Amino acid sequence: MNLKEISKKIITGDFSSLLGFGNGNKNVHPSEVAKMLTSVPINTALQGFQSLPTHTEVKVFPYLDFLLQKKIIACITKAKSAAILNELSSDDRIAFYSSVKGIERSTFLELLNEKNRDVVHDILGYPENSVARLINTDFATIDTEISIAQANEHLRKFHKDTEAANVIYVVDKDGKLVDDIPVRRFVLNDPEKKVADILDGYCVSLKMSDTKEDAVTKFKEYDRVVLPVTNAENTLLGVLTVDDVMDAAEQRDTKEILNFGGVEGLDYPYVKTSFFALIKKRATWLIVLFVGEMLTATAMGYFDKEISKAVVLALFVPLIISSGGNSGSQAATLIIRAMALKELTIKDWWFVMRREVLSGLTLGFILGTIGFIRIATWQELHLYNYGPHWFLLALTILFSLIGIVMWGTLSGSMIPMVLKKCKLDPATSSAPLVATLVDVTGLIIYFSIAALLLKGTLL
């Protein structure tokens, strides 16, 4: 039975023939089965999952989204739930329990055996952003006094075939980390050699309290696929694999992208999020931004007399405020991404400020010149009559754009750094928030320059 046939049977509800899945279908990866289950209605997915052999259920379960995982554990028998949760790798088990809260978590914890329950309790005590939440406690260890042949025999007898076994760890009698050995060294060296002879004396590790961002940096810096995780006393407690870090980085990036777009982070994928939950996630930011935009009306009301005397000024309001908002959003995007990649820190604020002020002045001059040429061209070609003082109006647009674009780039670059200084996520300085701030202040800059240059003429 190939992948297409399995998919068809799941979709049509023909689950009886799936009972043999896994026996002759080694070419079908568990992730592909998980994709099919998440693509059908949830009741159909539940039936399809329960039709799989138990050993296949354990393989497929980690690839399902958290919403479907919780539904499955809640709907199947306690004995089957316990079998699945206790057989999961420790990192997949921790990921599942991290996704549930309150009473639901307590209920599901009762399904674990004593050893797994104690491990989950300990790890969930660490901060949510720490690498402790991602570690796999199923790692392989040896000591230095045995030969490679003896080490191989020991590993075959006492350790499982897992992704964490790609690197073997050398520990002393107290369990403290001494070194790490890639499996390839066991294969390529003489079996009679001592383990001590193939050590390189250098081992990169993470601490349980390190953040997921720290882990991403170390994986990139040292080009590793797995790293050991120790406590403050250098006792080996678990390992972290690069695929788990990639998943965490993807979740973080998704949250930051949503925040920057003015949306709260979603708890589940978009297609799995209910209509009212989606409205709730979007409404908060929209209300904040709407209240902020009310200040725009207040600013225009303050310059009501100037607008009534020179209605032509109102024609350029959308042009002015959109340019400031766009430049601010650009700057915020650049700075937030640079900070995420560790290219910038808050100590670089003066460097960033100088660069963005100069960038803002240059970009503002470019846009202002285009605006000046546009007014002059329309006036000369008689496409629109700006009156006898069109030159002063054009200068107003030129200087206003210089000031507003400079202010936009300065605001967009500094707000993320201020938030970082205040221990807040820089991504919350969303593009709409920056644009709203610059809209309000941009109007004040625009009408102030207009009042100065056009005094005694249009005003």
N, C-alpha and C positions, 0 to 999 in steps of 0.2 A: 504494500500500500504506500503510494507516494504522497508527497506533501499536498498536492492538489486534491487527491481523493480524501485525505484526512480532513482538509478544510471543508470540502463539500458535505461530508458526513456530520461535522459539527454544526454547520449552518442549517442543515435540513433536520437536525435532531436525531439522526441515526447513530446512536451512541453504542449500541450493542457490539458492533464490529470493532469499536475502538479498544475493547478489552485486551486485544492482543497487541496493542501499540507498544513499541519498545522492544519487542522480541526480534523483529526483522526489519526495523526501521532506524538503523543506526545513522543513516544519512540525514535524518530529520533532527535538527537541533532543538532543544527545549525552548529556546527563545522564539522559534518560528511557531511552535504550538501556542506559546503565550500570546503572540501577535494575533493568532486566529481567535483565541478565546476572548481577547479584549475588543475584537471587532464585531462581536455579536451581542444581542441583548443579554443582560446580566443573568436572567434565569436560564437561558440557553447555555451561557458560559459555565454556570454552576453545574448543570447536568453533564456537560462535556468534560469538565475537570474531574467529576466524581466517577466518570466512566474509564478514566485512565488507571493503569495499575499503580499500586501504592508507591513503588520505587520511582515511577515516572512522575507522579504527583510531586514528590520531593524535589525532583530536578526542575520541573516547570514552575513551581510556586515562586521562587525568587525573581523570576522574570515578569511576573504579573504586577500591575500597578497596585498601590497600597489599598485603594478602595475595593478592588476585587479580592485582594488577599483577606481583608477584614470580613467581607461578605462570606467568603468560603469558610473561614475558621468559625464564624458565627452559625453557619447553617449545617455543617457536617457534624458527625458524632464527636463527643469529647475524646473518645479513644483514637479516632482518626486524626483529629486536630493535634492531639498530644504527640502522635507518631510523627506527623509532618514537622511540627515546630522543634521537636527534640533532635530530629535528623538533619535539620538545616545546618549549614556552616555558621560559625559563630557570628561572622560579620553580617550575614543575611538575617540571622535571628535578631541581632541588635537593631538592624534597620527596620524590621517589622515592629518591634516594640517601641522604637522611637516615634513611629508614625501614629501610635494610639495613645490616648491620654485618659487620666482619671480612672473611673470605675471600670471602663473597658479594658484598660491596661492591667488592672488588678485581677480581673476575671481571666484574662488570657495568661497571666503569669502562673496561675494555678495549674495550667496544663503542662508546665515544665517539670522535669525532674529536679531534685534538690541541687545538683551540681550546676546545671544550666541556669536555674533560677538565681542562685547566688551570684553567678557571673553577670547576668543581666542587671541585677540590682546594683552591683558595684559600678558597672560601666555607665548606667543611666544616671549615676550620681555626678558624672563629669559634665561640664558645660556642653551645650548642644553643638557648638562650633569646634569642639576639640576633636583630635584624631582618635581619642578613646572610643568615640561613638562609631568608628569605622573598623576597628581592629578585628583581626581574625585570631582567635586563641588556639587554633589547630596548627601549630608550627612544629618543625622537627629540630631536635637538638642532639648533640653528641659532645664527647669530651676529647681532649687533645692526645690522650695517651694510647689510643687504639689505632690500628692500621686502617687503611682505606677499605680493605676487604671486610674487616670486622664492622666498620661503620656502615657499609652497604647492607650487611646482614642485619644489623641492628635496625636500620631504617625500614627494611622489608618486613620485619617482625612487628614493629611497634608504631609505625606511622602510616597514615592513610595517603592515598594519591589525591592531593589537592593542589590548587594553584599556588598555595603558600609554600609547597614543598619544592619549588624551583630553587630555593636557596636554603641551605642547611646552616644552623647556627651553633656555634661553639660556645659553651657556657662552662663556668667553673663549678665547684661543688656546692656553692651557695646560689646558683642560678643566675649569676651575673654574666652579662654579655661579654665575650672575649673577642669574637670575630665572626664573620659570615663567609660561607663558602658556596659559590654557585655550583649546581649539580654537575656542570660540565667538567669541573676539576676532578670529580670522583671518576668520571669516565675516561678522561685523557691522561691520568697519572697512573703510575705503577701501583697495583693493588697492595703491594707489600710496604709501600711508604706509610709513614705515620701521618696522622691528620695534622700534627704540628708542622710537618714539612711543607704543607701546601697552603699555610696561612700567609696572608700578605700584610697582616698587622694593621690594617686600616678598615674601619667599619663605620659607615654613616648610619646614624640612628635618629629616631624621633622620641620626644618625651610625650607622656600621656596628656599633658596639659597643652601641648602645641596645638595651634589652630589648623584647620583644614587648608588655609592659605599658606601656612608654613610648609605643610606637606607638599602642596603643589610646587612650591618653589624648589624644595629639595629634590623632588623627582626630576624636575627639569634640569636643575643644576648638575646633578650627579648621574643622570641618564640611567636610573634604576627602574626595575619593574616591581620590586618589592623591597620594603624597608622594615627593620625591626623597630619595635616601640618599647621603651623602657620607662621605669619610674625614676624618681630622683636619685635612688641608690644604684642605678644602672642594672636593676634586675629585669630580665626579659619577660614581658607580660603578654606580648602578641606581635603580630606583623600586620603591615598595611600594604595592600596590593594596588598597583597603579589604576586598575579598572574601577576600584572603589573610589579613588581620588577623582577620577574623571567624572564619575556619576555625581559626586559632591560638587565638583566645579561646575558641572552643567546646571545643577539646581541653583547654585549661587548666581551664576550668570543669568539664568532665566529670571530669578527674582529681581536682580539689578535692572535688567532690561524693562521689566514690567514697572518697577518703581520709577525708572527714568521716564517712562511714558505716562506716568500719572495714574498707575493702577496698582492696587495692593497685590502682593504675591498670592497666587492661587494655591490652594491646598491640594488640588487634583488637576489632571490635564484639562485643557479647555473643553474638550468634548464630553468629559465626565462631570464637569462642574454644573450644578443645577442653575436654572435661569435666575432664581432669586439670590443665590449665592454670588453669581456673577454681577448682578445689579449692586449688591452690597459692596463688593470689592471695588467697583468703579464709582459708586455714588459719593463716597467719602471725599476722594480727591476732587471730584467735580464740584462739590459744594464748597470746598476750601478755595478752589480756583475761581468759582463764581463770585464768592464774597470778595476775593481779591480784586476781581475785575470791576466790582462796584466802585472801587476807588478811582477807576478810570473816569466814570461818570462824574465823580466828585471833582476830579482835576479839571475836566472840561467845563464843569459848572463854575469853577473858580475863575476861568478865563472867558466867561460868557460874554462880557462886554467886548473883548477883543474879537471874538468870533462874529458877534453881531455887526461889528464895524467892517470886518474883512472876512466875509463868508468864504472867500477863496482859500483861506487857511484850512478850512475843514476838508477841502478836497484832498489834501495831502496827509491827513491824519492816518489812514490805513497804511500808506507808504512808509511813513515815519516809524510807527510803532512796530510794524511787522519786521522792518530791517533791524531794529534793536533787539526784538525777541529772537529773531533768527541767529544773529551774531552771538547772543548770550547762550542759546542752545548749543551752538557749535563749540564754543569755548568750554561749556560744562561737559560736553561729551568727550572732548579731547583730554581734559584734566582728570575726569573720573576714570577713564580707561588707563591713562598713564599711571594713576595711583594704584589701580588694580593690578597692573603689571609690575609694580614696585619700581617704576622709572622715576617717580616723584614721591616725595614725602612732604609733610607740612613744613619742614625746615627749608624747603625750596620756595617758599611763598614769595620772597622778594624777587627771585629770578623769574617766577611765573608772572608776577604783577608787572614787572618792567616789560617783559616780552608781550604780554597781552595789551598793555597800554599802547605800545608802539604798533602792534597788529591792528588794534581798534582804530587808531588814528589813520593808518594807511588804508584799511578797508573802508572806513568812513569817508575818506577823501575820494576813493574810487567811486563809491556809490553816490556821494554828493555831487561829484563832477558829472556823472550820468544824469542825475536829477536836474542839475543846472542846464546841461545841454538840452534836455527834454523840454524844459520850460521855454528856453530861448528858441528852439526849433519850432515849437507849436505857435509861439508868438509871431515869428518871422513868416511862417507859412499860413498865418491867419486861421489855424485850426482851432484856436481858442484865444480869446482876448483877456489877458491878465491885467490890462490897464496900463497906464503910463509909468507905473512904478514896478513893472515886471522884473527889472534887473535886481531890485532890492528883494523881491519875493524869491527870486532864484538864489540869491546869496543866503537868504534865510534857510532855504532847503539845504543848501550846501553845508553851512555851518551846523545846522541841526543834525544832519546825518553824521557828520564827523563826531559831534558830541555824544549822540545817542548810541552809535555803533561802538564807540570807545567805552562808554558806560556799560553797554551790553556785554562786551568781551571781558571787561573787568569784573562785573558781577558774576557772570557765568563761571569764571575761573576761580574766584575767591570763595564763593559760597560752599563748594565741596570741601575746600580746605578748612573753612570755619567749622563745618559739620564734623569733619574728621577730628579736629582739635577738641570738640565737645563730646567725643566718643560716640558719635552717631554715624550711621551709614551714609557715605557721600552720595550714594545712588538715590537717596530720598530727595536730593536737590533736582527734582525732575525737570525735564525740558519745559513742560507747561508752567511750572512754578517760576522758573527763571524768566520765561516769556511774560508772565503776568506781572512780575516785579518790574521788568524793564518797560512794559507797556505804560504803567502808571507814571514812573519817573521820566520816561521818554516824553510824555505829553507835557510835563512841567518844563523839561529842557526846551522842547520845541516852542512852546508859547512864550517862554522867557526870552529866548533869542529873537522871536518875532516882535515882541514888545520893544526890545532894544533897537533892532534894525529898522523897524517900520514906524517907529514913533514919529509923529508929525506928518506922515504920508498917508498910509492906509489906516493907521490907528491914531 
